[in-house]
Amino acid sequence: MNNVFFEARPALRYIRDYARATRISPMTLLLDVLARVSALTPPTVVIPPLVGASPASLNLFVATVGGPGTGKGLASAAAAQLIPDIRGAVTTQPASGEGLAAIYANRVPVPEEEGGHKGETRIHCVTPRALLRVEEIGALAGASSRQGSTVTPTLCSAWSGEALGAFNKLEANRLTVPAHAYRLSMTVGVQPAASNALFANVGTGLPQRFVWSETTDPDAPDVKPDRPAGGMPCDLTAIPQDPDAATFDAVYQAATIRDSLGYTPTELRFPDEAYRESDTRRLAVLRGAGVQPLDSHAMQVKAKVSALLALLEGRMTVSVEDWQLAGQIMDESTRVRDRCLEQMHEAVQQSKADYINDSEEARAQAESRKLETAKRSVLSQLERHDSGHEGIKGYDISRMLGRNGKSAYDAIEALYEAGELDMILDGDRTSNRVWALSS
């Protein structure tokens, strides 16, 4: 991303300068900052339906691309310095679909004074927010590859703010989290060679839900600059406070959000340009225009990024500039994602080539060993059965070698060329010729 983008606002400039002073990719740091802004924002704050009829969640997924040792986790630590308060969000790693629901909810006994019976429980909201961190995509792939794992579809649902959990016959094991009653953001480290763990899930829509950055900074200065003075110039005071704990409990127990429970979603305001662009894109799809599968959620991701840029500036209204800056971020995200995909294919092809080369080398070594064994057997048989050097036909030598007989003729020819055998009687083939040890 060029410097013009980061010069657009004081907060963006500060993030760039802080990144340069700590030798971190500025775009990666920015996206990690936005992930933390998402995590601290109450789930009551939603994106209006730019198309369709349902509001969208601010839950954000970030993929940081880099090879081993390139500092994919450094930006998360730096972002925590810039946005230290994320309102007690749980920070963990996803292990299973069921485990995601358990981050937010558990079951507690119903007090006797409230009419509870022995063993009766009810849903309790443990926390309304989480910031997941997956250091390497392989860990997520491992969790999703377990038999019966639901982690991938559950993450896709969580990105959209849909209900989590599933109905269980045993009430004690029944954990459900209502739609738009939780906040979940996630950052994932991605090595290009291992990125198939994400790209293999194109059919489920998982990689399409990420905004992508990389650990490199081609414009990093030779001399590391000082850290910028003061704190980051942002204003998070416009972000509403959470509903109280009792309200969350009521919503979780009702398994739905509604005004009567005191839980009122607040829609961010978007500019007309955002509605027009979203509608134009949707209309094209509706009329049958082809969409690159990896771009199928691009508008939703752009809407989330633009909303978080506005919140970082202390606004609940997304400006045209927010929308345009988000567009630049999406362009960079697409470039990084496509390059990562290209590098993954290159790694796969190289792996296949290495496998073929290794296989061919192994076959050549096996054939060489087989030939040496056959040569030793030919010499041994001639020593035992032709002490008078009268010669034995190649065909008979082959029979004497038993299981090594298939290599007998090659062994005879090799020994003859090396001067270890004499041809006593010529013939049209090695099998018809008569052979003896060299005298």
GUBA-361259 format. One record per residue (C-alpha): x, y, z. Coordinates in steps of 0.05 Angstrom, whole numbers, plus 5000, padded with zeros to 4 digits. Layout:
! residues N
X/Y/Z
X/Y/Z
...
! end
This chain:
! residues 439
X/Y/Z
5000/5000/5000
5029/5068/4980
5043/5125/5027
4986/5167/4999
4936/5120/5032
4969/5126/5100
4974/5202/5094
4898/5207/5088
4887/5211/5163
4927/5222/5227
4908/5153/5254
4931/5118/5190
4996/5159/5190
5008/5141/5263
4998/5067/5248
5046/5070/5190
5099/5107/5230
5091/5060/5289
5097/5000/5243
5160/5028/5211
5190/5042/5279
5177/4970/5301
5194/4938/5233
5124/4912/5220
5083/4915/5157
5038/4978/5162
4979/4944/5128
4983/4884/5173
4985/4928/5234
4925/4968/5209
4883/4906/5199
4902/4879/5267
4881/4946/5297
4814/4941/5260
4805/4870/5287
4812/4897/5357
4764/4954/5343
4715/4901/5319
4725/4859/5382
4711/4917/5429
4649/4940/5391
4584/4913/5421
4547/4861/5379
4488/4909/5381
4524/4952/5329
4509/4923/5260
4517/4941/5187
4451/4958/5152
4428/4914/5095
4465/4946/5037
4428/4893/4996
4375/4845/5017
4336/4852/5082
4382/4829/5139
4434/4870/5176
4506/4846/5174
4556/4834/5230
4620/4873/5243
4657/4808/5258
4723/4812/5220
4772/4758/5196
4844/4778/5179
4895/4733/5143
4968/4753/5150
5011/4722/5096
5085/4707/5106
5136/4652/5107
5166/4621/5170
5200/4672/5215
5172/4733/5179
5136/4759/5240
5064/4742/5226
5048/4749/5300
5085/4814/5312
5028/4859/5287
4979/4829/5338
5025/4847/5395
5036/4917/5368
4961/4927/5357
4950/4909/5430
4996/4967/5448
4956/5015/5405
4887/4990/5425
4898/4959/5494
4826/4958/5518
4781/4908/5482
4731/4904/5538
4753/4837/5565
4746/4799/5500
4766/4726/5506
4831/4713/5468
4838/4641/5448
4844/4594/5388
4785/4558/5356
4786/4483/5370
4717/4461/5348
4649/4487/5327
4619/4468/5394
4678/4501/5429
4662/4568/5395
4593/4569/5425
4623/4551/5493
4665/4615/5491
4601/4655/5498
4553/4612/5537
4548/4560/5591
4493/4531/5633
4481/4549/5706
4432/4521/5758
4365/4556/5763
4360/4581/5835
4306/4550/5879
4279/4618/5897
4264/4627/5822
4226/4562/5820
4284/4519/5796
4283/4444/5807
4341/4400/5824
4386/4392/5763
4350/4446/5723
4396/4494/5686
4391/4553/5641
4436/4589/5591
4482/4642/5618
4523/4691/5576
4595/4684/5597
4620/4739/5551
4593/4774/5489
4661/4780/5453
4722/4742/5432
4785/4756/5391
4812/4691/5363
4885/4685/5343
4911/4627/5300
4987/4632/5296
4991/4584/5236
4936/4563/5189
4958/4491/5199
4928/4492/5269
4860/4512/5241
4867/4459/5187
4882/4407/5240
4819/4426/5280
4775/4426/5218
4802/4359/5192
4779/4319/5252
4723/4271/5237
4656/4306/5249
4688/4374/5258
4642/4433/5248
4694/4488/5260
4696/4513/5188
4620/4521/5177
4614/4549/5247
4667/4602/5232
4630/4620/5168
4566/4629/5208
4602/4669/5261
4631/4717/5210
4560/4733/5189
4536/4739/5260
4489/4679/5253
4466/4636/5312
4518/4589/5340
4511/4521/5373
4463/4465/5359
4403/4432/5392
4424/4374/5437
4376/4323/5465
4408/4331/5534
4391/4400/5560
4455/4401/5602
4496/4398/5538
4453/4448/5499
4490/4512/5485
4463/4563/5435
4484/4634/5421
4433/4679/5387
4448/4714/5322
4478/4784/5330
4486/4773/5405
4561/4762/5404
4624/4791/5373
4678/4747/5342
4739/4772/5305
4798/4729/5284
4869/4738/5258
4904/4680/5224
4977/4671/5203
4983/4640/5134
5045/4610/5102
5035/4609/5027
5060/4537/5020
5008/4516/5072
4951/4561/5050
4912/4505/5018
4884/4497/5087
4844/4560/5071
4836/4555/4996
4811/4484/5000
4750/4513/5035
4728/4559/4977
4665/4517/4972
4646/4534/5044
4662/4608/5034
4716/4612/5088
4774/4645/5049
4726/4695/5018
4710/4722/5087
4781/4745/5102
4816/4811/5088
4888/4795/5070
4954/4828/5085
5027/4807/5082
5086/4816/5127
5130/4852/5077
5141/4927/5071
5181/4943/5008
5184/5017/5027
5213/5005/5097
5268/5056/5110
5340/5035/5117
5346/5069/5185
5293/5051/5235
5255/5114/5255
5235/5132/5326
5166/5113/5349
5114/5169/5340
5102/5210/5401
5039/5204/5442
4982/5155/5435
4947/5137/5371
4901/5194/5349
4835/5157/5349
4769/5167/5384
4732/5105/5406
4683/5142/5451
4629/5139/5398
4626/5063/5405
4566/5047/5448
4571/5010/5514
4547/4938/5521
4478/4922/5546
4482/4898/5619
4495/4826/5637
4422/4813/5655
4401/4834/5585
4451/4787/5552
4426/4731/5596
4354/4745/5577
4372/4746/5503
4412/4681/5507
4356/4647/5545
4304/4671/5494
4352/4650/5438
4336/4713/5400
4346/4789/5402
4287/4834/5410
4270/4903/5437
4224/4875/5491
4286/4846/5524
4321/4913/5523
4368/4891/5467
4363/4941/5410
4410/4935/5350
4441/5000/5325
4454/5006/5251
4514/5045/5226
4497/5096/5172
4528/5086/5104
4534/5135/5045
4491/5129/4983
4554/5109/4944
4559/5045/4985
4486/5027/4971
4494/5041/4897
4558/5000/4890
4529/4942/4929
4464/4943/4889
4502/4947/4822
4543/4886/4841
4483/4847/4865
4443/4865/4802
4499/4839/4758
4500/4773/4796
4424/4769/4793
4428/4777/4717
4477/4720/4712
4544/4756/4710
4600/4710/4731
4634/4725/4798
4703/4701/4816
4689/4651/4872
4741/4683/4918
4706/4751/4910
4637/4727/4930
4638/4764/4997
4679/4823/4975
4624/4874/4986
4609/4849/5057
4683/4852/5074
4689/4922/5046
4629/4944/5087
4660/4917/5151
4727/4950/5137
4695/5018/5121
4652/5014/5184
4713/4999/5228
4751/5057/5196
4693/5102/5216
4691/5075/5287
4766/5086/5293
4752/5160/5278
4697/5164/5330
4638/5162/5282
4577/5117/5275
4568/5144/5205
4610/5116/5148
4634/5171/5102
4648/5168/5027
4722/5173/5045
4716/5112/5092
4684/5073/5035
4738/5094/4986
4795/5078/5035
4763/5010/5047
4763/5000/4971
4839/5012/4970
4848/4962/5026
4806/4911/4988
4848/4921/4925
4911/4907/4966
4876/4848/4999
4859/4818/4932
4931/4827/4908
4959/4792/4970
4908/4736/4967
4920/4722/4893
4996/4723/4903
4989/4675/4961
4946/4629/4918
4999/4633/4863
5055/4616/4912
5014/4558/4939
5006/4529/4869
5081/4538/4856
5096/4501/4921
5049/4445/4902
5080/4439/4833
5150/4440/4862
5129/4387/4912
5103/4343/4856
5166/4354/4815
5209/4336/4876
5167/4274/4887
5176/4252/4814
5251/4265/4816
5257/4228/4882
5217/4170/4853
5258/4167/4790
5323/4170/4831
5297/4116/4877
5279/4072/4817
5348/4083/4786
5381/4065/4852
5338/4003/4858
5354/3982/4787
5428/3993/4800
5426/3950/4863
5388/3896/4825
5439/3896/4769
5497/3890/4818
5463/3832/4852
5452/3798/4785
5525/3808/4765
5549/3776/4829
5501/3718/4818
5525/3707/4745
5598/3704/4768
5580/3657/4824
5541/3609/4780
5596/3606/4727
5648/3592/4782
5605/3535/4808
5581/3504/4742
5636/3521/4691
5702/3508/4724
5729/3483/4657
5713/3548/4621
5673/3511/4568
5618/3563/4573
5544/3564/4589
5488/3592/4547
5458/3657/4570
5389/3625/4574
5415/3573/4624
5451/3625/4665
5385/3664/4670
5350/3602/4696
5405/3591/4748
5393/3661/4776
5322/3646/4796
5286/3710/4818
5344/3752/4792
5337/3720/4723
5302/3780/4693
5366/3819/4703
5413/3764/4680
5422/3788/4608
5436/3860/4629
5486/3833/4680
5520/3788/4628
5528/3846/4579
5555/3891/4634
5605/3838/4656
5626/3826/4584
5638/3901/4572
5679/3903/4636
5722/3845/4612
5700/3797/4666
5666/3749/4617
5687/3718/4551
5639/3702/4494
5655/3629/4476
5603/3623/4421
5567/3680/4387
5492/3682/4373
5437/3730/4353
5418/3746/4425
5450/3746/4493
5408/3686/4511
5436/3644/4453
5509/3662/4464
5555/3619/4506
5591/3654/4564
5649/3637/4608
5691/3672/4660
5749/3710/4631
5811/3668/4629
! end
